[in-house]
């Protein structure tokens, strides 16, 4: 499977962007977050759920998720 390129223009990704990268729906991302089994840590910034781009890329490339750290 060819690697998808994630633009390096911003450090955070939205639910919509993450859903697109993993070919799942936004509803699936939200459901997984609600159940607590989404494999990437997330943040709520001004009411919007965001993911660290580097965490998304690591999971996409099959690397283990990083432990929670302050950013």
Residue pairs with C-beta under 8 A, 6 or more apart in sequence:
3 60
3 61
4 21
4 60
6 13
6 21
6 53
6 56
6 57
6 60
8 53
10 53
11 52
11 53
11 54
12 43
12 45
12 50
12 51
12 52
12 53
13 21
13 50
13 51
13 52
13 53
13 56
14 48
14 49
14 50
14 51
15 26
15 29
15 30
15 49
15 51
16 26
18 29
18 40
18 51
18 56
19 25
19 26
19 28
19 29
21 56
21 60
22 60
29 38
30 49
32 38
33 42
33 49
39 59
39 65
40 51
40 52
40 55
40 56
40 59
40 65
41 51
41 52
41 55
41 65
41 68
42 49
42 50
42 51
43 49
43 50
43 51
43 52
44 50
52 71
54 66
55 65
55 66
58 64
58 65
58 66
59 65
